[in-house]
Amino acid sequence: MSEPGGGRGFGSSVPQRAPWSLVAATAALCLVSATSVWTAGASPMSREEKQKLGNQVLEMFDHAYGNYMEHAYPADELMPLTCRGRVRGQEPSRGDVDDALGKFSLTLIDSLDTLVVLNKTKEFEDAVRKVLRDVNLDNDVVVSVFETNIRVLGGLLGGHSLAIMLKEKGEYMQWYNDELLQMAKQLGYKLLPAFNTTSGLPYPRINLKFGIRKPEARTGTETDTCTACAGTLILEFAALSRFTGATIFEEYARKALDFLWEKRQRSSNLVGVTINIHTGDWVRKDSGVGAGIDSYYEYLLKAYVLLGDDSFLERFNTHYDAIMRYISQPPLLLDVHIHKPMLNARTWMDALLAFFPGLQVLKGDIRPAIETHEMLYQVIKKHNFLPEAFTTDFRVHWAQHPLRPEFAESTYFLYKATGDPYYLEVGKTLIENLNKYARVPCGFAAMKDVRTGSHEDRMDSFFLAEMFKYLYLLFADKEDVIFDIEDYIFTTEAHLLPLWLSTTNQRISKKNTTSEYTELDDSNFDWTCPNTQILFPNDPLYAQSIREPLKNVVDKSCPRGIIRVEESFRSGAKPPLRARDFMATNPEHLEILKKMGAASSIDAEDGLRFMQEMIELSSQQQKEQQLPPRAVQIVSHPFFGRVVLTAGPAQFGLDLSKHKETRGFVASSKPYNGCSELTNPEAVMGKIALIQRGQCMFAEKARNIQNAGAIGGIVIDDNEGSSSDTAPLFQMAGDGKDTDDITIPMLFLFSKEGSIILDAIREYEEVEVLLSDKAKDRAAILKDPEMENEEPPSSENDSQNQSAEQIASGSQEVDLVDQESLNSHPESLSPADTDNAASISPSEQNSNPTENHETTSLDGECTDLDNQLQEQSETEEDSNPNVSWGKKVQPIDSILADWNEDIEAFEMMEKDEL
């Protein structure tokens, strides 16, 4: 028997505190026979098809990695639409997102161990040489401690782990002499000054060259950090200590974890999202398993696996019990207040929680893992990708998708735990969607809006570090990987650390602070590998039976408060008043409002929930006042629909949300501003005219190109460098006159997006685009009769399409900036001197409905619950919560006075971004 945490003897059933192991990542389940149980639940996938899909993953990685190396290296990341590197300081700031960039070739370091997992050992050896030759860690740049730890330090340690493995095998890396480890040690010492706080929690940012607080550092004034930021250090820092013998790194990471544990809310055993690094006070008191907290829980469990310290497992189990008691509302995972855990803190979920089913598999709690994973998969099937945030009734809350890998991670672990071929089909869907909607000539582009299919000029390093690793391993058999993946544990960035570190350089004194603060019930803790017969009953349809009720959860169910509302119905109680049903003219509703907070604790909880829902509802309506974007899709050779540009609509002309898309070749109008009769009507006849913004009204431009025979118009911003990622979308307004005479569709592109089309014209002359409310499926584009004579690109030669890449790279002067959420840029766009940029008021939106059906198709479907409440008023005014809210001031003010602290928390949560 091995030492605790030693990473050996995982198959034994010794009733001691033996380490857990589950393939690759985590070592949490001993599932030696479960993989053969599930074939009856779904059609098994042949080895040939698995190999085909595995090879497809390899080709996709080559496309992403090859384009990074060709067009971006040594920059930190690739900008796949403009085929160039993203260099900190040379592109407009994206805020906190840029804190991951440190001018240290981030994507290359993050991809090191992926190369080995994918059997690209020669490329790995070349990559290591490039890192050692080119990467400088002494840059005058402020970086995120959290991101630098998981991506760069983790990448160097993962690369070192596999470099020494390959060296031992005797074929590759024979020259290697721990150079990556020395770089990791250098970086570790650069991060240590961040821990110079009274609490031991690190500052969120540090200057790689000047550290903290020095005038040159430009950082060190922050007071808050997120729980995950301070609690996701132990694996990398402990591994660095175990590899080098320098105990200081593990000591600092342990101290931060100890402090977070001490500061948990004692009655609920939950932690908040952000904490003051000096006082230890919780700044945001909401708690969940998504953004801001996620990897804190992950690292508690994995720290036990890697280090063999029982206190980490005890803490994890204590937190997990609280999560399942308060946050888990199957299949949903909803944030709650740490002091009032029965009260939901928000009505939406973020995409980062998609990792949690995988963690539940490692814990051995398979049923809720299957449930949540299936719910997320249904959301993906509706939108092609998981939106950055979505509501409890599965509407899009934040529409971006930066190619996050967490869902693929959970899919991989569920397949390894169950052997159910259903999860292979899920992985196949992920591959198809990435190739169909995210693949562009220079790599893979993040989705700016999953509803329209528009892209961002962004390919984060984690896409190569994690996505391709999990997808390849999902379809790989053991012999397809050149080393035993079960000898390693995955970090949160999917970097590989060897389990033998648990018995190496153990010089840290382990103080078990867990039992000092809580009485632990031993029945909650499993000290042995879970019995697979208990986890997976002898029913081959077990997993399918769990998934089946959730197949239509997105389209047909109404899961808002599922458990608690259903329980109230079963008990015969009347359901509480919900914000979405409130009407100021309904006397019963006003009477319920008066009682809230006064009659009983139940009424108080209902009242607080009502206030929270009202704030969320008001915020959601403000978001919906922003018109959903339209799409301009380049469909001609060599793009074939792969490039989708975000466009703003017009208040006049053909409404693309109600009519079929418009397709045609583009032509520039003369004069380019379109403010007078066109002098080149023959050039725009039957085409989509390109016009520059400015010097006259939008409607006047539309009439002039329509009179010349154009079938549509694209107005391009005259403000050089503007982008839909840095400025909010808006409607092109009319001229105050009757615009019914304008019958062609009109869309607006900012300068960045417009330049891509103009560059394509310069290169190819004939450029065809599709104007629509949502990007069209590429397969449908290729089947179009107009494309019969075109030769579509194959996945094998797509990365070799140099001409398409030159088009994008020709836009060197065009900057593309990512917005971090739909709320990131509330400021209005300044219109040109005589152009009208109209924002949408609630009344205007009702009179001119243009909302994308994706965000509203579920409204009104949940009639079973709604019919048990008061009937809706027939008047538009009465059904509008914004109108009714202001009509009864005194009762609401009195409630607000009682719950002021919670209301402030709600408002702060709404402002926070992922």
Secondary structure, DSSP 4 states (H G I P E B T S, - for coil): -PPTT-S--TT---SS-PPP--TTTT-----SSGGGTGGGTSPPPPHHHHHHHHHHHHHHHHHHHHHHHHHTTTSSEEETTTTEEE-TTTS---GGGGGG--SS-HHHHHTHHHHHHTT-HHHHHHHHHHHHHH--S--S-EEEHHHIIIIIIHHHHHHHHHHHHHHHHTSS-TT--SHHHHHHHHHHHHHGGGG-SSSSPPPSEEETTTBSSSTTT------EEEHHHHHS-HHHHHHHHHHH--THHHHHHHHHHHHHHHTSBTTTTB--SEEETTT--EEE-EE-SSTTTHHHHHHHHHHHHHH--HHHHHHHHHHHHHIIIIIEETTEE--EESSSTTSBS-SEEEGGGGGHHHHHHHHT-HHHHHHHHHHHHHHHHHHSS--SEEETT--EEE--B----HHHHHHHHHHHHH--THHHHHHHHHHHHIIIIIEETTEE--EEETTTTEE-S-B-HHIIIIIHHHHHHHH--GGGSSS-GGGEEE-TT--EEEGGGGGSS--------STTT----GGG---SPPPHHHHS-S-TTHHHHHHGGGTTHHHH---TTHHHHHHHHHTTPPPPP-GGG--TT-HHHHHHHHHTTTS-HHHHHHHHHHHHHHHHHHHHHHHHHSPPPEEEEE-STTTTT-EEEEEB-BSSS--TTTS--EEEEEEE-SSTT--S--S-HHHHTTSEEEEE--SS-HHHHHHHHHHTT-SEEEEE-SSTT--TTTS---EEP--SS--TT--S-EEEE-HHHHHHHHHHHHHHS--EEEEESSPPPHHHHHHSGGGTTS-PPPTTTGGG-HHHHHHHHT-TT------SSTTS--SPPPPPSS--EEPPPHHHHHHS----GGGTTTTT--HHHHTTSPPPPSSTTTT-HHHHHTT-HHHHHHHHHHTHHHHHHHHHHHH---
